Amino acid sequence: MTGTTTARETDRPIEFGLDTFGDLPEDSQGNLLSHAGAIRHVVEEAVLADRLGVDVIALGEHHRPEYSISTPETVLAGIASRTHRIKLASGVTVLSSDDPVRVFQRFATVDALSGGRAQVILGRGSFTESFPLFGYDLSDYDRLFEEKIGLFAELLQERPVTWQGTTRAPLNDADVYPRTESGRLDTWVGVGGSPQSVIRAARYGFPLMLAIIGGQPDRFAAYVDLYRRAAAQFGTVAHPVGMHSPGLVADTDAEAVETVWPRYKVMHDRIGAQRGWPPITRQAYESEVAHGSLYIGSPETVATKMARAIRALDVGRFDLIYSTGSIPAAARLRSVELYGSEVIPRVRELLATEALERTGVAS
């Protein structure tokens, strides 16, 4: 291996996606939708995103009452039947508390239904409810993921697998079906900030998705650099890195900020009470909107901030988590509409102008 390539070096077009965990949105009267209603609403959002040319829809796995999606691949299969071009990803699949063979089979099935559009993003999960739910011990947290991602890497070869570990029954020359038409299921690893996880992704040659949910995104530049250096040392491919961050697009900055604030505070303080965080203040929220990793505002505001982060980290993909908390269903649909029709074209324009200026072409 003589070196690695980056999104900027290859001038690869940036991909833009949308992420959701299936948060329960409010209806027009301020009541929360049911879990079933929230799932159906996500499907409609994905259909709209597909029509607008958004590149990816990613669905996260959670097992908590405020989220509706516990099996992303099931919802993605439904979306596959109503869309034509958008990539269908998890964001993330909690591999540690699942079976790698079944994960591969389910996503290979989505891949078949969608004509090759499935994408699995593997992760350890930001919450731990799935571990006791499916009979796993949290003391095995690291070992579960390390063993299972190793098995998953073997399954991706789509040939008989022989494997032995401590977290599931061994496999001896086992065939796993269905196989994909392309011969390779598109697989990423989602990382929240652990250097060891970044290095692991590079070791297996998986694309890296950075979860940047707070603070200035520039601080993650070291992880992008670590990924590329590790890939060079392992002799694997340094794929364009992705990032995802929460936000909401509305017609004006004020509308977006005021729509998100009370729901964001409820969500933040609920999780914070479990993790020892202090309650968030309005000042801290507004600082995060202005300088951190909340992409909240009008199309121009969000596009400008996205372009800045993409340039700072030199990433090849940006996914907006558009459903933080109980954002009203109508506001979510409007956010998807503005993201696809105005934000993405504007970000591409800003990045193209910056590229021309960097190469000295612009006058």
MOCOR-V45105 format. One line per field, one symbol per residue. ss: DSSP state (A for helix, B for strand, O for the rest). psi: psi as a letter, one per 40 degrees, with the letter a starting at -180 (. if undefined). burial: 1 if it has 24 or more other ideal C-beta (glycine too) atoms within 12 Angstrom, else 0. A space follows every 50 residues. Layout:
ss=???
psi=???
burial=???
This chain:
ss=OOOOOOAAAAOOOOBBBBBBOOBOOBOOOOOBOOAAAAAAAAAAAAAAAA AAOOOBBBBOOOOOOOBOOOOAAAAAAAAAOOOOOOBBBBOOBBAAAOOA AAAAAAAAAAAAAAOOOBBBBBBOOOOOAAAAAOOOOAAAAAAAAAAAAA AAAAAOOOOOBBBOOOOOOOBBBBOOOOOOOOOOOBBBBBBOOOAAAAAA AAAAOOBBBBBOOOOOAAAAAAAAAAAAAAAAAAOOOOOOOBBBBBBBBO OOAAAAAAAAAAAAAAAAAAAAAAAOOOOOOAAAAAAAAAAOOOBBBOAA AAAAAAAAAAAAAOOOBBBBBOOOOOOOAAAAAAAAAAAAAAAAAAAAAA AAAAAAAAAOOOO
psi=heiiiidddefhihihihiiefihiiaeeeihiidddddddddddddddd deeidihhhihifideiehegdddddddddeeiddhihiigihgddfihd dddddddddddddeffeihhhiieheiedddddefihdeedddddddddd dddddeefihhhihaeeiiihhfhhhiiiideehhhhihhheehdddddd dddefiihhhhgeiihddeedddddddddddddefihgihiiiiiiahhi diddddddddddddddddddddddeeiiiiidddddddddeafhghaidd ddddddddddddefieihhhhefhafhidddddddddddddddddddddd ddddddddeedi.
burial=00010111000001111111111111000001101001101111111111 01111111111111011111111111111101100111111111111111 11111111111111001111111111110100010100000001111111 11111101001010001100000001000100011111111111001111 11111111111111001001001101110110000111111111111111 00101111111011111100100000000100011101100111111111 11111111111111111111111111111011111111110111111101 1000100000000
